[in-house]
Every structure is written in C-alpha cells, then in structure tokens.
Amino acid sequence: MSYPGLELYKKLYLARRCEEYIVKYYPQNDMKTPMHMSMGQEAVAVGVCHAVGSTGLVLATYRSHAAFLAHTQNVPLFFSELYGRVNGLANGKSGSMHLADPDHGHWGSSGIVASTIPIALGLAFAQKRKNTGATTVVFFGDGAIDEGSFWESINVAALMKLPVLFVCEDNGYAVHTPSKKRHGYDSIVDIVGQFRCATFSDDSNDVESICNMTQQALSIIQAGGGPVFLHIKCYRYLEHVGINDDMKDAYRPVEIQEAWLKKDCLVLQRLRLINEQGVEEIVIQQLEEQVETSIHHSIVAAKQYSSPDPSQLFHGVFYEEN
Ligand SMILES: Cc1ncc(C[n+]2csc(CCOP(=O)(O)OP(=O)(O)O)c2C)c(N)n1
C-alpha cells in the first residue's frame, strides 16, 4: 500500500465496520457480552496504535474494540471472543470488556475504571529494567482521572521516568455525567504538566494528526525523557453501554453531536485520501471490500466453534504454572 494515509484509513474502516456488524448481529442474542462501543472515537486508537506499531505494549479500557483491532487487527479472534467461542482470545470467557492477547503485546482491558493504569506502570518498569526499548501505552477515559490510581501512577511514572504513554480518550462523559460536574479544575493538561511529564493535546478527530502527535511523544519517551500524557478529545456516537443511539435521553446537546459528526474521522480521512493524496475512489472501494470480506468470514468461522465446556469455568482465572 503505497499511499501513507491508506493504511490508517483501512484501520479506521475495520474498527467502524466491525462495530456496525456488531450492531447488526447483537440483537440475535448470540454474543452474550455487554458492549461498550468505540464508534466515533476510532481516530484515537488508530492514530496512537499506528504510531506505536506492533512492538508497543498496549492496555485499554472496557471500551476496547478500536484499541484491540487497531493494535492487533486480529478480526477472527475478536469475533470468536465476542461470540464466546473456545477459539477466542480467552477461550470465550472474557467477552468484550477484557480483550487481551499478551503474546502479541496486547496486555488487555478491564471493566474496572483506571485499573489498567497501574498495570501499565509495572509493564513499563519491567521494560526499563530489562532495557527492551519497548513503550507501554495505556488508554483510559476522562472518568479514570477521577480515580486516585491515575494520580498515583502519573506521579510514580514521572518520578521513575518510566517509558509509558498515557492516552486520555476524553469523550466528556463518565456514563451520563459531564466532566464539568466532576472536576474541580479546568484543565487536566495543565495539572499533569506540573509533573515531570510532557503533555500534548488534540481535538481534531484527525487520525493523521493524532498519529503525528504520538510519534513526537514516542521520540521523547524513547530518548529516555520519561512518560508522556496525550489528552485527546473525542465523541462517543452510541450509548455508554449497548448498541443504540441515546440522544433521546437528552444528557448530551444535539449541537455538540452535530459538530462531531461533521468531522467524523472516517469521512475526514477518506476525503484527504482523494483530495490531497491522489488516491482513486476505486482503490478505496477495493480496500473496503477486502475489509468487509475479512469481517464476514471471521463471523461465519467464529460461529462454527462451540462455547467452552462448563468444566473449564475456573481454569485461566488465576495464573497457572505450566
Ligand atoms: C472503579 C470503578 N468505579 C466505577 C465504575 C462504574 N463505571 C463504569 S463505566 C464508568 C464511567 C467511566 O467513564 P470514562 O472513564 O470516561 O470512560 P468512557 O466510558 O467514557 O469511555 C463508571 C464510573 C467502574 N466500572 N469502576
């Protein structure tokens, strides 16, 4: 793929279409897992993971789909896990909130807000000690900065100059409560900047801009400059948990949603490919068809496997020596 922006578009399209398939098939009640959808926020996961590459170690939140797909692009394992099948990432026992593939650098996500942040610190500490050169990336929502473990982690990471990239996916809400009703300060970036931690911000929803910003952050970390904090504004299209639109609940202003829809990350990147990077429409369509086919095959294949046997219920819950 010779056009620089095409790979980014492909990853955005993959994340979006996987979730559109979830919206289509979830009502069949065969995916027995709660769904926290990334739809609308994909530019953060894709821009960051693209810059970090396959050698990065990534942790995310229960809103895990875009981060998992952007980092691993493993569509078959993704759907097998969502369908609760034995060949899934955790043999069908984790569901959507706990997607993990540590053998490929994806160290997992969790339903407990902010809980992966201190785990990321441990991973980053191990990389520093073993001198592997790997960067650990941890995604979290703006709700996670309400937790003590976030502040303790920023402090320790700055103190120990750990190679960790903090990525705050700020969609403005913790469930239905807006940031301004939760935070006794105006700018999280100003406060984190008081620690020995470089900060960057973005509200463009532009995947290339997020990717470039991440590359700058990585050069600081890889030069031994300690942790970096990215604050990236984004907008969740669907309800907090579930596959439906929730604008009828009226906790989010319609004008704000309209403004974000106008800068939808897929639309922005598709237009850039055609208008600025000279990519022909047919090339984009072929790529979209490839993605569709891979999703379709992954779903059909996942459904051919069985669910785990009840005797396996307590296996894999705790670490087991081989
Ligand atoms: C420690 C903890 N406290 C409370 C909850 C309940 N809870 C689930 S999601 C959520 C909001 C988190 O919002 P945010 O971190 O901004 O992520 P988003 O859902 O917006 O992606 C809360 C409070 C939880 N899961 N874990």
The ligand as an ORCA input file, in Angstrom:
! r2SCAN-3c Opt
* xyz 1 1
  C     -13.552      1.710     39.871
  C     -14.870      1.832     39.154
  N     -15.747      2.760     39.569
  C     -16.937      2.891     38.940
  C     -17.247      2.084     37.880
  C     -18.595      2.257     37.171
  N     -18.359      2.871     35.856
  C     -18.384      2.113     34.752
  S     -18.042      3.000     33.397
  C     -17.861      4.422     34.265
  C     -17.538      5.718     33.566
  C     -16.144      5.801     33.052
  O     -16.038      6.849     32.141
  P     -14.749      7.076     31.311
  O     -13.548      6.614     32.082
  O     -14.733      8.492     30.858
  O     -14.868      6.083     30.084
  P     -15.925      6.032     28.904
  O     -16.984      5.053     29.330
  O     -16.451      7.411     28.686
  O     -15.163      5.506     27.750
  C     -18.072      4.189     35.602
  C     -17.984      5.231     36.643
  C     -16.320      1.106     37.500
  N     -16.566      0.280     36.475
  N     -15.114      1.020     38.115
*
